[in-house]
Amino acid sequence: MRGDRAERPEPRTEAERRAAEVRATRGPRRTEITPETERAKIEAREIEEWVDEGSLRDEAAAAIKARKKEGKLDLGRLLPGWSG
């Protein structure tokens, strides 16, 4: 474990010195990491399922046209060269 290791001889990098400082100020891990605890974590995970509903281009274009029609959107100012 961490405490059983002998300290590395100097010179250490700044990152190694900082890591040693953090390890010294924090206590030991709250839970021991074992294959059983890892397996339990993995089995408790929910699998996300993403559904591809196709392109949103038509919906976006309709939203832009509606805002332009209402006078709430000036794409010429936002996107120079726009001619939608």
N, C-alpha and C positions, 0 to 999 in steps of 0.2 A: 504494500500500500504506500501511500504518499509519505507517511511518517517514517517508514522503514528505510527509505532511500538516504544515502549519504548526500550531503550537500555537494553541489558541483563546485569544482575549484574556480576561482576567478581567473581570467576576466570573463564576466557574463555580459550579455547584451543588456541594454536598458529595459527591454521587454521582459527578459528573464528576471531581472532584479525586481521589477514591478510585480510580476506574477508571484514571486516568492513573498513579497510584502503582503499581497492580498491573501495568499494562503495562510500566512502567519496571523493575520488579523481575524480571519473567519474561522469558525469552528469546523468540525468534521461534517461530512455530508449527512443530511437528515435521514436518508434512506440508503441502505446499501444497494448497490447495483449488482444484481445477480441475473443469470439467464431467466430465472422464474419470474422476477419482477418485470423484466423487459418483455417477456412473453405475455404477461398479464396486461401490460400497457398496450401492446400491439393488438391483442384480442379485444380490448375495450374501445378501440378506435372505430369511428363510424366512417363508412366509405361514402364519399361524395360521388354523386352521379351527375355529370354535366350533360345537358341536352342541347345539341346544336339546332337552333331554330332558324338557321339560315341568315341571310344578309339583312341588316337593318337599314341599308341604304335607302330603300323606298320610304320607310317610315321617317327617316331623318330628312329626306328631301321634302316630304309632305309637311313636316313640322316647320321647316325653313320657309316654305311658301306661305304657310298660314301666318307666321310671324311677319313676313314681309307685307302680306295683304293687310294686316292690322296696323302696319306702320311702326311696329315695335322692333324692327330689325333692319339695320342698314349694312348689308354685307359688303357694299362697295367700300365702306370705311374700314371694316374688319379685314376683308380680303381683297387687296388691290388687284384689279384685273378680273374680278368676279363678274360673270355675266349669266346668272342663273335666272 
